[in-house]
Amino acid sequence: MKILILGAGQVGGTLAESLAQEAFDITLVDVDGTRLQELGMRLDIQTIEGSASHPDVLRRAGADDAEMLIAVTSSDEINMVACQVCYSMFRTPMKIARIRSSAYMEKEGFFHKNHMPIDRLINPEAVVTSQIHELLSHPGALDVADFANGRVQLVAMRAVDGGPLVGHALSFLREDMPNADTRVAAIFRRGQSIVPQGSTVIEADDEVFFIAAREHINNVMAELRRAEQPYRRVMIVGGGNIGAKLASEIDQEYGIKLVEVSHDRARWLAEHLHNTVVIHGNATDRELLLEENIEQCDAFCALTNDDEVNIMSSLMAKRLGVRQVITLITKPAYVDLVQGGEIDVAISPQQATTGSVLSHVRKADVARVHSLRRGAAEAMEAIAHGDISSSHVVGRRISELKLPPGVTIGAVVRGEDVMIAHSDVIIASDDHVILFLIDKSKVPAVERLFQVSMNFI
């Protein structure tokens, strides 16, 4: 598949790297020649320097025969115009654009082929806000992903000393929780992946990924670590798009304090966030945090556009007694350095955006993709089609499927019913199958498994 990516910033660069690893034909367009040269040398991609919305630049980039356009420049307007040009002049089949301004998003019907022909919208801020909201709703979780319209959730947790399951085999989980079915999809121990078996014993500090129906998630979490009290008080640092949106979404559930360094922005936030206490100040100021009783906060969300401020304020908050620290980090190299230490969860907007795009480039019928562990692993919701003669999965028990090494099925959703993927479950046409891939290089094999042969009509 030939894909044009417009914008070589953090999001565009991460997308180009992720898609290039899967052998897609990638062309990256940006006005910054130095950035393009750096990415072109590191990745096996083509680069074109120029304005992303200009027809001549798009033609030079190969828009005539591109199958997908992903417009992720820093300008909503350039992204929209590029989609319009590719629709009108080049008839590009799939057009995806990052649109950040709520002024555009609120216009119902605006993004329609008769008005602004964009097939899929990406809003990284909305994706990140939703992700943080889920983390706050599940105290102790490192990652939470929804599948099958929220009926199934994938949760990552770190097992702690004293947790009921630590020191026990996974088979103990089913015995201990007969009314809450679950499946452990993967275990990462000291950075290495382990394919879980019934005899696998959970150790302290294991990163455990498990799948369960939404209503059972909290019960399963309590098995990996002692049940935590729900969060009540949350401090947000940074009143930009993400911080303001998060505060407005959760201020009915938690007591919120928001710290903003800009006086004018703090005043605006105070006027518009009526249930949030807005504090003008610098979150790296230890005295300010102590004055605002940081030790009484259950969760601390550092969401400024400055990685260093986010990291330093998070480390300080953790040492001053906050239970859970969630830190927004845009530089991929920083994520690996800080996650798993004093910072509980590091969130990358680029990885969140990558997951939103990946479901549209898969060759099988894929409803949802969630990128995990900085893009190395992946959770996928694939839809089965065909019958026993035309499909490799329909009409077969899970134990009969020829899954690639390191790929596990966590759950099967049929209509409103959620079935945890035990070996005797038989997959039917139109089932939504939730898979976990320890190694993303196995994606093509999974796609072939779910593709219907040509004799199926």
C-alpha positions as CSV (number, residue, x, y, z in Angstrom):
1,M,0.0,0.0,0.0
2,K,1.3,3.4,-0.9
3,I,0.7,6.0,1.8
4,L,1.4,9.7,1.9
5,I,2.1,11.2,5.3
6,L,2.0,15.0,5.5
7,G,3.9,16.5,8.4
8,A,7.2,15.2,9.8
9,G,6.7,16.3,13.4
10,Q,6.5,14.0,16.3
11,V,3.2,12.4,15.2
12,G,4.2,12.2,11.5
13,G,7.6,10.8,12.2
14,T,6.3,8.2,14.6
15,L,3.7,7.1,12.1
16,A,6.3,6.9,9.3
17,E,8.6,4.8,11.4
18,S,5.8,2.4,12.5
19,L,4.3,2.0,9.0
20,A,7.8,1.6,7.4
21,Q,8.5,-1.3,9.7
22,E,5.5,-3.1,8.1
23,A,6.9,-2.6,4.6
24,F,4.4,0.0,3.4
25,D,5.5,2.3,0.7
26,I,5.8,5.6,2.6
27,T,6.4,9.1,1.3
28,L,6.8,11.9,3.9
29,V,6.1,15.5,3.1
30,D,7.2,18.5,5.1
31,V,8.7,22.0,4.7
32,D,11.6,21.2,7.1
33,G,14.3,19.8,4.9
34,T,16.6,19.0,7.8
35,R,14.0,17.0,9.6
36,L,13.2,15.1,6.4
37,Q,16.9,14.3,5.8
38,E,17.2,12.9,9.3
39,L,14.1,10.7,8.9
40,G,15.0,9.7,5.4
41,M,18.4,8.4,6.4
42,R,17.1,6.5,9.4
43,L,14.0,5.0,7.8
44,D,13.4,3.3,4.4
45,I,11.1,6.0,3.1
46,Q,10.9,8.7,0.4
47,T,10.8,12.4,1.4
48,I,9.5,15.4,-0.4
49,E,10.2,19.0,0.8
50,G,7.4,21.5,0.2
51,S,4.1,22.8,1.4
52,A,1.8,19.8,2.2
53,S,-1.4,21.4,0.7
54,H,0.1,22.5,-2.7
55,P,-1.1,20.4,-5.6
56,D,2.3,20.4,-7.3
57,V,4.0,19.1,-4.1
58,L,1.4,16.4,-3.7
59,R,1.8,15.3,-7.3
60,R,5.6,15.1,-6.8
61,A,4.9,13.0,-3.7
62,G,2.9,10.5,-5.8
63,A,-0.6,11.5,-4.9
64,D,-1.8,10.2,-8.3
65,D,-1.6,6.6,-7.2
66,A,-1.5,6.8,-3.4
67,E,-4.1,4.7,-1.7
68,M,-4.1,6.7,1.6
69,L,-3.3,10.2,2.7
70,I,-2.5,10.9,6.4
71,A,-2.4,14.7,7.0
72,V,-0.9,15.4,10.4
73,T,0.8,18.8,10.0
74,S,0.6,21.2,12.9
75,S,-2.1,23.2,11.0
76,D,-5.7,22.0,10.8
77,E,-6.3,24.2,7.8
78,I,-3.4,22.7,5.8
79,N,-4.6,19.2,6.7
80,M,-8.1,20.0,5.5
81,V,-7.0,21.7,2.3
82,A,-4.6,18.7,1.5
83,C,-7.5,16.3,1.9
84,Q,-9.7,18.5,-0.4
85,V,-6.9,18.7,-3.1
86,C,-6.4,14.9,-2.9
87,Y,-10.1,14.3,-3.3
88,S,-10.7,16.8,-6.1
89,M,-7.5,16.2,-8.1
90,F,-6.2,12.8,-7.3
91,R,-9.2,10.8,-6.1
92,T,-7.3,9.4,-3.2
93,P,-9.4,6.6,-1.7
94,M,-8.7,7.1,2.0
95,K,-8.0,10.5,3.6
96,I,-7.2,10.8,7.3
97,A,-6.6,14.2,8.9
98,R,-5.6,15.4,12.3
99,I,-8.0,18.1,13.4
100,R,-7.3,19.6,16.8
101,S,-9.6,22.7,17.0
102,S,-12.9,22.0,18.7
103,A,-14.4,24.8,16.6
104,Y,-14.2,22.5,13.6
105,M,-15.1,19.3,15.4
106,E,-18.3,20.7,16.8
107,K,-19.8,21.4,13.3
108,E,-22.1,18.5,12.6
109,G,-21.8,17.2,9.0
110,F,-18.9,19.6,8.2
111,F,-16.5,16.7,7.4
112,H,-18.6,15.2,4.6
113,K,-17.5,14.5,1.1
114,N,-19.7,17.3,-0.2
115,H,-18.2,19.8,2.2
116,M,-14.8,18.7,3.5
117,P,-14.0,15.3,2.2
118,I,-12.1,13.7,5.1
119,D,-12.8,10.0,5.7
120,R,-11.4,9.7,9.2
121,L,-10.6,12.3,11.8
122,I,-7.7,12.1,14.3
123,N,-7.7,14.2,17.4
124,P,-4.7,13.2,19.6
125,E,-5.8,15.4,22.4
126,A,-9.2,13.6,22.6
127,V,-7.5,10.2,22.4
128,V,-5.1,11.1,25.2
129,T,-7.8,12.6,27.4
130,S,-9.9,9.4,27.0
131,Q,-6.9,7.3,27.9
132,I,-6.2,9.3,31.1
133,H,-9.8,9.2,32.1
134,E,-9.8,5.4,31.9
135,L,-6.6,5.2,33.9
136,L,-8.2,7.3,36.6
137,S,-11.2,5.1,36.6
138,H,-9.0,2.0,37.2
139,P,-6.6,2.8,40.1
140,G,-3.2,1.1,39.6
141,A,-3.6,0.4,35.9
142,L,-0.7,1.1,33.5
143,D,-2.8,0.9,30.4
144,V,-6.5,0.5,29.5
145,A,-7.9,-0.2,26.1
146,D,-11.5,-0.7,25.0
147,F,-12.7,-3.2,22.4
148,A,-16.1,-4.2,21.0
149,N,-17.6,-0.8,21.8
150,G,-16.4,-1.0,25.4
151,R,-17.8,-4.4,26.2
152,V,-14.2,-5.8,26.5
153,Q,-11.2,-4.2,28.1
154,L,-7.5,-4.9,28.0
155,V,-5.7,-3.8,31.1
156,A,-2.0,-3.8,32.0
157,M,-0.9,-3.8,35.6
158,R,2.3,-4.3,37.6
159,A,2.0,-7.2,40.0
160,V,3.2,-6.2,43.5
161,D,4.5,-8.1,46.5
162,G,1.5,-9.2,48.6
163,G,-0.9,-9.4,45.7
164,P,-3.2,-12.4,45.9
165,L,-1.9,-13.9,42.6
166,V,1.8,-13.2,43.1
167,G,3.6,-16.5,43.7
168,H,0.7,-18.5,42.2
169,A,0.2,-20.1,38.8
170,L,-2.3,-18.5,36.4
171,S,-4.5,-21.6,36.8
172,F,-5.1,-20.3,40.4
173,L,-6.8,-17.2,39.0
174,R,-9.8,-19.2,37.6
175,E,-10.1,-21.2,40.8
176,D,-10.0,-18.1,42.9
177,M,-12.5,-16.1,40.7
178,P,-15.1,-18.6,39.4
179,N,-17.6,-15.8,38.6
180,A,-15.3,-13.5,36.8
181,D,-13.8,-15.0,33.6
182,T,-10.5,-13.5,32.3
183,R,-7.5,-14.4,30.1
184,V,-4.0,-13.3,30.7
185,A,-2.8,-12.2,27.2
186,A,0.9,-11.5,27.9
187,I,3.4,-11.1,30.7
188,F,6.5,-8.9,30.5
189,R,9.2,-9.8,33.0
190,R,12.4,-7.6,33.2
191,G,11.6,-6.4,29.7
192,Q,11.2,-9.8,28.2
193,S,7.9,-11.3,27.0
194,I,6.5,-14.5,28.3
195,V,3.7,-16.4,26.6
196,P,1.4,-17.2,29.5
197,Q,0.5,-20.9,30.3
198,G,-1.7,-22.2,33.1
199,S,1.5,-23.2,34.9
200,T,3.1,-19.7,34.6
201,V,3.8,-18.3,38.1
202,I,3.3,-14.5,38.5
203,E,6.2,-12.7,40.1
204,A,6.4,-9.3,41.8
205,D,7.0,-6.5,39.3
206,D,5.7,-8.5,36.3
207,E,3.8,-6.4,33.8
208,V,0.6,-8.4,33.2
209,F,-1.8,-7.8,30.4
210,F,-5.3,-9.3,30.8
211,I,-8.6,-9.2,29.0
212,A,-12.0,-9.4,30.6
213,A,-15.6,-8.1,30.2
214,R,-15.8,-4.5,31.4
215,E,-17.9,-5.5,34.4
216,H,-15.2,-8.0,35.7
217,I,-12.1,-5.8,35.3
218,N,-11.9,-4.4,38.8
219,N,-12.3,-7.9,40.3
220,V,-9.4,-9.2,38.2
221,M,-7.3,-6.1,39.1
222,A,-7.7,-6.9,42.8
223,E,-6.0,-10.3,42.2
224,L,-2.8,-8.7,41.0
225,R,-2.5,-6.2,43.8
226,R,-4.6,-5.3,46.8
227,A,-7.7,-3.5,45.8
228,E,-7.0,0.2,45.8
229,Q,-9.4,2.9,47.0
230,P,-11.0,4.9,44.1
231,Y,-9.3,8.2,43.4
232,R,-11.0,11.3,44.8
233,R,-8.6,14.2,44.4
234,V,-6.7,14.8,41.2
235,M,-4.2,17.5,40.4
236,I,-3.7,18.5,36.7
237,V,-0.6,20.4,35.6
238,G,-1.0,22.3,32.4
239,G,-4.1,24.1,31.2
240,G,-3.6,23.6,27.5
241,N,-6.0,21.6,25.2
242,I,-5.5,18.3,27.0
243,G,-5.4,19.6,30.6
244,A,-8.5,21.8,30.0
245,K,-10.4,19.0,28.2
246,L,-9.6,16.5,30.9
247,A,-10.7,18.8,33.7
248,S,-14.0,19.5,32.0
249,E,-14.6,15.8,31.5
250,I,-13.9,14.6,35.1
251,D,-14.8,17.5,37.3
252,Q,-18.1,15.8,38.3
253,E,-16.2,12.7,39.4
254,Y,-13.2,14.1,41.3
255,G,-12.1,17.1,43.2
256,I,-9.8,18.9,40.7
257,K,-7.0,21.3,41.1
258,L,-5.4,22.6,37.9
259,V,-2.0,24.4,37.9
260,E,-1.3,26.8,35.0
261,V,1.9,28.9,34.6
262,S,0.4,31.5,32.3
263,H,-1.6,34.2,34.1
264,D,-3.9,34.9,31.2
265,R,-4.6,31.3,30.5
266,A,-5.3,30.6,34.2
267,R,-7.8,33.4,34.3
268,W,-9.6,32.0,31.2
269,L,-9.6,28.5,32.7
270,A,-11.1,29.9,36.0
271,E,-13.9,31.5,34.0
272,H,-14.7,28.4,32.0
273,L,-14.1,25.5,34.4
274,H,-16.6,26.2,37.2
275,N,-16.0,23.0,39.2
276,T,-12.2,23.2,39.0
277,V,-9.9,25.1,41.4
278,V,-7.4,26.9,39.0
279,I,-4.0,27.8,40.5
280,H,-1.7,30.2,38.8
281,G,1.9,29.0,39.4
282,N,4.7,26.7,38.4
283,A,4.2,23.0,39.1
284,T,8.0,22.5,39.6
285,D,7.8,24.9,42.7
286,R,7.9,22.5,45.7
287,E,6.5,25.1,48.0
288,L,3.5,25.6,45.8
289,L,2.7,21.9,45.7
290,L,3.0,21.7,49.5
291,E,0.7,24.8,49.9
292,E,-1.9,23.0,47.8
293,N,-1.6,19.8,50.0
294,I,-0.1,17.7,47.3
295,E,0.3,14.8,49.7
296,Q,-3.5,14.5,49.9
297,C,-3.9,14.1,46.1
298,D,-4.6,10.6,44.8
299,A,-3.4,11.2,41.2
300,F,-1.2,13.8,39.6
301,C,-1.4,14.4,35.8
302,A,1.4,16.4,34.2
303,L,0.1,17.5,30.8
304,T,2.0,20.6,29.7
305,N,3.7,20.8,26.3
306,D,7.2,20.7,28.0
307,D,8.5,17.2,28.7
308,E,11.0,18.4,31.2
309,V,8.4,20.2,33.3
310,N,6.2,17.2,33.2
311,I,8.9,14.8,34.3
312,M,10.3,17.0,37.1
313,S,6.9,18.0,38.5
314,S,5.9,14.3,38.4
315,L,9.0,13.1,40.3
316,M,8.5,15.8,42.9
317,A,4.8,15.0,43.3
318,K,5.6,11.3,43.7
319,R,8.2,11.9,46.4
320,L,5.7,14.2,48.2
321,G,3.2,11.4,48.5
322,V,0.9,11.2,45.5
323,R,-0.4,7.6,44.9
324,Q,-0.4,7.6,41.0
325,V,1.6,9.8,38.7
326,I,0.6,10.1,35.0
327,T,3.0,12.0,32.8
328,L,2.6,13.2,29.2
329,I,5.9,12.8,27.2
330,T,6.3,13.6,23.6
331,K,9.9,12.5,23.1
332,P,10.0,8.7,22.6
333,A,13.5,8.4,24.1
334,Y,12.2,9.8,27.4
335,V,9.3,7.3,27.7
336,D,11.7,4.3,28.1
337,L,13.8,6.2,30.6
338,V,11.1,7.1,33.1
339,Q,8.3,4.6,32.9
340,G,8.4,1.9,35.6
341,G,10.4,4.0,38.0
342,E,8.9,6.8,40.2
343,I,6.6,7.8,37.3
344,D,3.8,5.2,37.1
345,V,2.5,5.9,33.6
346,A,4.1,7.7,30.7
347,I,1.7,8.6,27.9
348,S,2.8,9.3,24.4
349,P,0.4,11.2,22.1
350,Q,2.2,9.8,19.1
351,Q,1.6,6.2,20.1
352,A,-2.1,7.0,20.8
353,T,-2.4,8.5,17.4
354,T,-0.6,5.6,15.7
355,G,-3.2,3.2,17.1
356,S,-6.0,5.3,15.6
357,V,-4.4,5.0,12.1
358,L,-3.3,1.4,12.1
359,S,-6.9,0.0,12.0
360,H,-7.3,1.7,8.6
361,V,-4.2,0.1,7.0
362,R,-4.8,-3.5,8.0
363,K,-5.7,-5.8,5.2
364,A,-8.1,-7.8,7.2
365,D,-11.4,-6.4,8.6
366,V,-10.0,-4.6,11.7
367,A,-12.3,-2.6,13.9
368,R,-9.7,-1.4,16.5
369,V,-6.0,-1.4,17.1
370,H,-4.2,-0.4,20.3
371,S,-0.4,0.2,20.1
372,L,1.3,-1.1,23.2
373,R,4.8,-0.9,24.8
374,R,5.9,2.0,22.7
375,G,4.8,0.3,19.5
376,A,6.5,-3.0,19.9
377,A,3.3,-4.9,20.8
378,E,-0.2,-4.6,19.6
379,A,-3.8,-5.5,20.5
380,M,-6.1,-5.9,17.6
381,E,-9.9,-6.4,17.2
382,A,-10.4,-8.4,14.0
383,I,-13.8,-9.4,12.5
384,A,-14.2,-12.9,11.2
385,H,-16.0,-13.4,7.9
386,G,-16.9,-16.3,5.6
387,D,-17.6,-20.0,6.5
388,I,-15.6,-23.1,7.3
389,S,-14.7,-23.5,3.6
390,S,-13.6,-20.0,2.9
391,S,-12.1,-18.9,6.2
392,H,-9.1,-20.0,8.3
393,V,-10.9,-19.2,11.5
394,V,-14.7,-19.5,11.1
395,G,-16.2,-22.7,12.3
396,R,-13.0,-23.7,14.2
397,R,-12.2,-24.0,17.8
398,I,-9.5,-21.7,19.1
399,S,-7.3,-24.7,19.9
400,E,-7.4,-25.6,16.1
401,L,-6.2,-22.2,14.9
402,K,-2.7,-21.9,13.5
403,L,-1.8,-18.7,15.4
404,P,1.7,-17.3,14.8
405,P,4.2,-17.6,17.7
406,G,3.6,-14.9,20.3
407,V,0.0,-14.3,19.2
408,T,-2.8,-15.0,21.7
409,I,-6.6,-14.6,21.5
410,G,-8.0,-13.0,24.6
411,A,-11.8,-12.8,23.9
412,V,-14.5,-13.3,21.3
413,V,-17.5,-11.0,21.2
414,R,-20.6,-12.2,19.5
415,G,-23.4,-9.6,19.5
416,E,-23.7,-8.6,23.2
417,D,-22.1,-11.8,24.5
418,V,-18.4,-11.7,25.6
419,M,-16.7,-15.1,25.6
420,I,-13.2,-15.3,27.1
421,A,-11.0,-17.3,24.7
422,H,-10.8,-20.8,26.1
423,S,-9.6,-23.6,23.8
424,D,-13.1,-25.0,23.1
425,V,-14.7,-21.7,21.9
426,I,-15.7,-22.0,18.2
427,I,-15.5,-18.8,16.1
428,A,-18.5,-17.8,14.0
429,S,-18.8,-15.4,11.1
430,D,-19.1,-11.7,12.3
431,D,-17.5,-12.5,15.6
432,H,-15.1,-9.8,16.9
433,V,-11.9,-11.5,17.9
434,I,-9.5,-9.7,20.3
435,L,-5.9,-10.6,19.7
436,F,-2.7,-9.7,21.5
437,L,0.6,-9.7,19.5
438,I,3.8,-9.7,21.6
439,D,5.7,-9.0,18.4
440,K,4.2,-6.6,15.9
441,S,6.1,-8.3,13.0
442,K,3.4,-11.0,13.2
443,V,0.7,-8.6,11.9
444,P,0.9,-9.9,8.3
445,A,0.4,-13.5,9.4
446,V,-2.6,-12.5,11.5
447,E,-4.0,-10.6,8.6
448,R,-3.7,-13.6,6.3
449,L,-5.4,-15.7,8.9
450,F,-8.5,-13.5,8.9
451,Q,-8.7,-12.9,5.2
452,V,-11.5,-14.7,3.3
453,S,-10.5,-16.8,0.3
454,M,-11.7,-15.7,-3.2
455,N,-14.4,-18.4,-3.4
456,F,-16.4,-16.7,-0.6
457,I,-19.1,-14.4,-2.0
